[in-house]
Structures are given as C-alpha cells and as structure tokens.
Amino acid sequence: MRAFLLIPFVLACFALSPEAQAICQEGCLTNQNTVLGDDALLNNTAGFDNTATGFNALLNNTTGSGNTANGADVLFSLTTGTNDTAIGFNALYSNTDGFSNTATGSEALFYNTTGFDNTANGVDALAFNTTGAANTATGQTALYSNTTGSANTATGVGALNDNTTGFDTTANGVSALQNNTTGFNNTANGYQALASNTTGNYNTASGQGSLLSNTTGRNNTADGQNALRDRQPRCCR
C-alpha cells in the first residue's frame, strides 16, 4: 500500500525536474527564426533571423537578431546582441549584447560580454575577452587571457596567450609573444618570437626565437632565426 502512495510523489518530482521541464524546440518559428534543441531560443520575443541548434542555444535571447548558435549552451547569455556566430560547446557563452563576433571552438570567447568584431578560432581562443574589440585569434588558447585589449592578431597555439590589455599587437607562430601582458604595438613572426616579452613596446621580431628573452625592452628590431635571442636589448628612445 505504501508503494502505491509513493507513485504520485515520484511522478510529481519527475514533472518538476529540469529535464522534464525542458522544451524541445524544433522547426521554423516566427520572424524567420530556426531552432532545434531543448530550450533553444526559448525566450525570444522580437528577435529575427536567428538560428539556434543545440541544448540551451540562444536560450536568453530576447530581441537580438541575425545570430547563429550551434552547440550546447552556445550564446547562452545573449539578450540583444546581433550578428554573432558561435559554434562549439559554450562558445560566446557570456556574451550579452556584443555584436559581430565569431567564435569557433569549445569555450572560444567564453567570457565576452560586450566586445565586438572579434574572431576566435580554436579551443579557448580569446576565452577571457570581455570588452576587447577587433581581435583575431586563431589556434588553441591564442589570446587566451585577453580581457580589454583591442586590435590584436594572434595566429598559432598559445600566441599572445597571456595578453590582457595590450593592443595593436600581432603574433604569428606557436608561442609567439606568449607572455605579453600589457605591451603594445609589437610584431612577432615565428615560433617563440618575443615569447618572453611582457610590457615592452614597439618591438619587431622576425624568425624563430628572435628576441626570445626580451621582457620590457622597446623599439627593438630582430630579423632572423634566434636574432637577439639570449640578451635583453637596450631600450632605445
């Protein structure tokens, strides 16, 4: 008898569980929106031309338009942002009203909130960017720590990995300018070029390992493999 009394209680708990409450969205909605997945685009009110595929994709979007989200929890926090594209688990997860961002890879641009015109390709690329704009990161953890730095380009695994607020900096190559934090207007081409630079500015390094040990020096130019690799160049004003 007691077992029969428990049945309604169990069914009630199941009905209230998050899994049971999830609403499977599928098909073409109003305003040219397309969805497929549990709770995808669930809270949309006036947004149009959105595509959401995956669990919780674009869940909180209300008036944002022209967005594409493919993957679980992709563009989860977006409310009014426009023309964002995110592919991969948790990509652009925290973005609220940032616009014209592209994130491809798990947790790419994860913490971005209002930053715009950013492109991140690779797992954790530009993961910590919040308000930085016009950054391009290609490769796993490229520009990983960037928060507010803008107009940076990083190509290669770990390129500009530690950059936080540095701007107008270009790093091409695995671990190029890896330790740069606030340095700006630096250019590094090649594996580990300017890898140790932290706050140095206006440096140019071309070639594997060039200016490798430079940390705070500025206005230095090194051309060739291992050029000025093992010494701290004198700062030239």
Sequence and secondary structure as in RCSB ss.txt:
>XXXX:A:sequence
MRAFLLIPFVLACFALSPEAQAICQEGCLTNQNTVLGDDALLNNTAGFDNTATGFNALLNNTTGSGNTANGADVL
FSLTTGTNDTAIGFNALYSNTDGFSNTATGSEALFYNTTGFDNTANGVDALAFNTTGAANTATGQTALYSNTTGS
ANTATGVGALNDNTTGFDTTANGVSALQNNTTGFNNTANGYQALASNTTGNYNTASGQGSLLSNTTGRNNTADGQ
NALRDRQPRCCR
>XXXX:A:secstr
 HHHHHHHHHHHHHHHSHHHH  EEEEE GGG EEEEETTTTT SS  S EEESTTTTTT SS  S EEESTTTT
TT SS  S EEESTTTTTT SS  S EEESTTTTTT SS  S EEESTTTTTT SS  S EEESTTTTTT SS  
S EEESTTTTTT SS  S EEESTTTTTT SS  S EEESTTTTTT SS  S EEESTTTTTT SS  S EEEST
TTT SS      
